[in-house]
């Protein structure tokens, strides 16, 4: 990543993998104290309001009249659809399994980045994409054969799709908006919408305001939502979208480990087989072919 040193990139990726990995089982835990849509709205709205302290001094870079549509579309894809489907879906699937399916996102992002961002597409990447979808299929078949809900799998796939689309869009328009304002406004707008929807379809009296819930809400709002999205967009802005997104595949592994150890969630052979397939797919998607050493062949293979 040209704008970041190797050490700083490693530290940012490690931070993101850790906090976003913890997010899945922690959100699953928090949902035992709150309705899902209200929780999704509260955590994103609180994260956005906290970021206002960093965004307001940069008010001259907001240019809301020219860029409001970017903030709205980014919020729809990356917050409302991604977090809304995610939070509801966690009620239907174990946190580790749900995270694994959602992190098909790097594979989907590889396709969108090729189509819309002009990033390279070649044989190894195509094979990797096929293996990625195969891995999700194996996981889904294993889930459908037991107590796992098909609705939960569809919600996880929808969450992955919205995140991949949103990341591609943000990468494409990154030069037109201030990154801190982008994260702040998408969180506030998405949080307001989801909190409003939650207020209509759920009851605030269903929230148990105890210490475990409040602690989970604050940790997720600050580290997972506010700081996490800033770090993610910083990495995306400095590097190739597909390559950056592939690092996030470590996140469901963290989620599965925590879910298995602390929440006693099952680790099945189907899940293991699917994980292996997707790990191989991510490796192939990000491996450059040998022909790139030949500038003429590389130029041909990079053409969409």
N, C-alpha and C positions, 0 to 999 in steps of 0.2 A: 504494500500500500504506500504510494509515493509520498503522501503528506504525513505519515506517521512512522516513527522509528520502530524497529522490530520489537524492542522491549516494551514500548508503550502499547503497540498493537496487541502483544501477548497479554499484557495486564488487562487491557480493556476487554479482550475476548474472554479471559478467565473470569473476570467480574461478571460479564453478561451471562456466561454459561452457568455460573454458580447461582446468581439470584433468580434467573429465569427458570433454572432447574428446580430450585426450592419452591418457586411460585405454584407449581402444579399441585403437589401434595398439600401445601399450605392453604391454597384456595379450596381444595377438597375438604380440608379440616374446617375452614371458616364457614363453609356452606352448611355445616351442621347447626350453625347459630343464626342463619339469615336466609331469606328468600334469594334466589339467584340473580334476578334482574336488578333488584335494588342494590345488591352487593356489587355487581358489575358497574352500576352507575356511580355508587359512592366512591369506589376505589379510584376510578378514572377521574372523576370530578375533583376529588381531594388532591390527586397528583397534579392536575392542571393548575389548581389554585396555588399550590406550593411553588410551581414553576413561575408563576406571575412575578415573584420577587426577583427572578433572574431576567425575565422578559421585559418588564416595564422600563428599566433603564435603556433598553434598545428600541424604544417606541418609534424612533425615526425610521427603523428598518421594517416596520410592520406593513405599510402601504396596503391597507385593508381594501381600499376601493379597487385596486388593480388585481389583488391576489385572493380575494375572499373565496372564490370558487375552488382554489387549490386546497385551502384549509378545510372546506366543507367535504370535498370528495375524499381527501385523505382521512378525515374523521369517519366518514361513512364506512370505508373499507377497513382501515386499521384499528378502529376503536369500536364502532357500533356493531358491525358484522363480526369482526374477529373476536372481541371480548364477549359480545352478547351470545353468540353461538357457543363459545368456549365455556362460559359460566353455566349456561343451561345444560350443555352436554356433559359436564362433570358429574351431574346427578345420575347419568345413565351408564357411565363407564368408570373403571378404575383410573386414577390419575395418570399412572404410567402408561397405560394403553392409550388413553386419550392423547397424551402428549406425543406418543410415538406416531400416531396417525396425523396429527397436526403438523409434525415436522417432516411431512412429505413436502412442506413448503419449499425447501431448497430445490427439490426436483422440479416443481411447478415453476419456480422462479427462473430456473434454467431455460425453460421453454419461452416464457414471457420476455426474458432478457434478450434472447436470440431474435424474437419477433419484433420487439419494440425498441430495444436499446442498442441493437447492432452488435451484441456480443457473439463470440464465435460459437459455431456448432459443427461437430465432427463426429466420426464414427464411435469413438469411445464414449463421448457424451451421450449419444443416442442410446447405446447399449446400457449405460448407467441409468438413464431415464426409464427405460423398460424394466430394469431390475428394481428400480424404486417403486414403480407401480405394482410390480409382482410382490414385493415385500409387504406393501399395504394390503394387497389381496389376501396373502397368507394370514396376516394378522386378523383381517376381517372374518375370514372363514373360521378361524379358531374361535373368535368371539361369538359368531352366530351359532356355533355348535353348542354353546353353553348358555350361561345366564346373561351374557353380554347383549345389550340392546342394539338392534339395527338402527334405531333412531339416533343413538349416541354416536355410532360410526358415521352416519350421514352428517350430523352436526360437526363432528371433528373434521371431516373432509371439507365442509363448507367453511369452517374456520381457517383451514389451511389455504383454501382458494382465495378467500378475501384478503388474507395476509400477503400472499404472493402477488396478487394484483396491486395491493396498496404499496408494497415495497417497490415494485416496478415503477409505479406512478411517481412515488416520491423521488426515486433515483432520476427519473426523466425531468422532473421540474425543480430539482434541488437548487439550481442556480437562480431561480426566480423568487425564492422566499428565504427568509432568515430561519435557520434550523431550530433555534430556541422558540421562536414564535410559532413555528409549525407544530412542534410537539405540544406547546402550551395550549394553543387554540383547538387543536384536534382533540385533546383530552377534555378540555372544558366543554366544548360543543357535544362531544360524544357522551360525556358524563351527564350533562343536563338532559339529553334526549333519553338515555337509558334510565336515569332516575325518574324522569317523568312517566315513562312507560311502566316502570316498576311500581310507581305510586298508584297507577290505574289498575294493574292486574294483580298486584300483591299487597300485603298489609305491612305497614311499619311496625305493628305490634308483634309481628312474627320474628323480629330481630331480638336476640338475646344480647344485651349490652354488658357482657362480662369481660373480665381482663383478657382471657385468651382470644376472644373475638376482636377486641379493640387493638390488641397488640398485633394480631395478624393483619388487620385492616391498615394500620399505620405502616408496618413493614412493607406490605405490598404496594401501598400508595407511594411511598417515598423511594424505595430502592428498585422495585420491579417496574413500576409504572413511570414515575417521573425521571429518575436517573437512568433506568434501563433503556427507555426509548431514546434518550439523548445519546447514549453510548452507541446504540444500534445504528442510528442515523449518521453518527460521526463515522463509524466504520464503513457503512454503505457509501457515504459521500467520498471517502478516500480510496475505495477499492472497487474491483469488479463485483457487481451485485451477487452473481451466482457463487463466486468464491467466498465472499463474506458470509452469505447465508449458509453455506455448507458447514461452517464452523459451529453453527447453532445446532447441528445434529447431536452434539454432545449433551444438549439440554435434556432430551427425553431419557437419556441414560442416567443422568443425575436424578430425574423425577422417578424413574422406575426403582432405582436403588433406595431412595428415601421412602417411596410408597411401600416397597417390599419390607423394609426393616421396621418402619415406624407405624405404618397403617395396615400391615399384614395383608397386602394385596397379592394376588397370585402372579407367579412368573411361570408361564406355560411354555411348552415346546414350540407352539405356534408363534408365540411372541418372540422367542429366541430366534427362530428361523427367519421371521420377518425382519428382525433387527439386523441379522447378518446380511440379508439381501440389500437392505437399504444402506448399510454401512459401505458395502461394496459399490453400490450405485453412486454414493456421494464421492467415493474415491475416484471412480472412473469419470464422473462429471467434471472433476477438477484437475484431472491429469492431462497435461498437454501431450499431443501425439508427437512421435519422433520426427515426423515430416516437417514440423515447425522449424527445425534447424535449417530447412531449405526455404529461403524467403519467398521464392516463387510459389511453391506448394502451399506455404502458410497463407499467402494472400488468397489463393483459390479457396482453401478450406474455411477461411474466415467470412467468406461472402455468404449472406443469408439466402 
